[in-house]
Amino acid sequence: MELYRLVAILLVATFLVSYLNIRYLRLPQTIGLMLVCVLFSLGTTLVGTMSQEAVAPVTTFMAGIDFNEALMVGMLGFLLFSGSLRVNLDDLREKKWEVASFAVLSTLISVGIIGALVRLFLPLIGIPISFTYALLFGALISPTDPVAVMGALRQAKAPKSLEIKIGGESLFNDGVGVALFIGLREAVVNGQPLSAGHLTGIFLSEALGGIALGFALGYLTYRALKTIDNFQVEIVGTIALVMGLYTLCEALHLSGPLAVVAAGILIGNHGRSLAMSEMTRRRLDDFWELIDEILNAILFVLVGLVLLAIGLNGRFLLVALAGLPLVLGARFLSVLIPVMTLRRLGRPFTKGIVKIMTWGGLRGGISLALALSLPSGSEKDLFLVMTYMVVAFSIIVQGLTIKTMIARQLAE
């Protein structure tokens, strides 16, 4: 009954916030939901400073939500599968070097830059931190959120080639970031020295193993769907694929996000064209589009309300504000280096792509879920505030202006 009550409250809250946005604010859905919930959280927090009893029911409810479980396990698999169903394999294959460079190389560069700067900056203001912990923050904040990014690109009506590169990066780089994060968190929790070889081993086993398992189970599902023509059963088959694959990856310590993306790309291409009738394709697309819209709305309501769970700390807020240009600068360099390298190898790029990808590198629920999974301590409290600030800024400020940014860069 507790789970039912939780889902009921979240759905009611999501409807009310969505209604307020569509009826009065008329902002893009993701941004409007985030903004309304941030304002509600700030208002509740301010009221709470005057009377804890007045906001006790709200804060108690938020404290009872396992955000890491809800975001990383409950929603992420469905959202990634829905997004990857729309990826054209031929387009992805054509831009494979760009997508791979941005998803892997850019993420590694960003983690290194952010980790080094955080390690240098925080001790200067009296907050000692180890290099491993600094890299841990780099790993959780570097991946762009595919849900936020894909939504912003669709609203901005970005050119197809640009959408493939940025969308492809966002679908894959979270798996890279999560794999690095797990290795670094293990070193922190167990007190192990930082080892490049150990991190590389975890990354290769998690990432490559997840992709291989995703393609394998995706292919088996595709072969099963090819033998029947019943859209209800075929839709249930895709749901079973997502949930079963994510559960199996957790048991085998493989990357669930990358596995789901791999399976989604296979079903979205070979499955849709070779194993489904026209009616099944339409019903499948409608179903997963609805799932995407509902979960996307719930996700950003949760992200907006996380502020109630983490609380406010004036000192940490100032550090988080100072960290915003740090994260943006790291994003700029992590995109610039692969673009310059690939341009020298003759790969074409859209005009202003470095600026567009820097400003379009939105962060979202994945980063917050990773921050919430950190071991308890002052570092977790600080990183939660820093992560929340980056996520709120990227979705509200960058999300509202990315359309203008793309238009201005393409017009120059």
Summary of the structure (lengths in Angstrom):
residues: 412
radius of gyration: 20.9
end to end distance: 57.2
largest distance: 64.8
contacts: 1463
relative contact order: 0.15
helix: 85%
strand: 0%
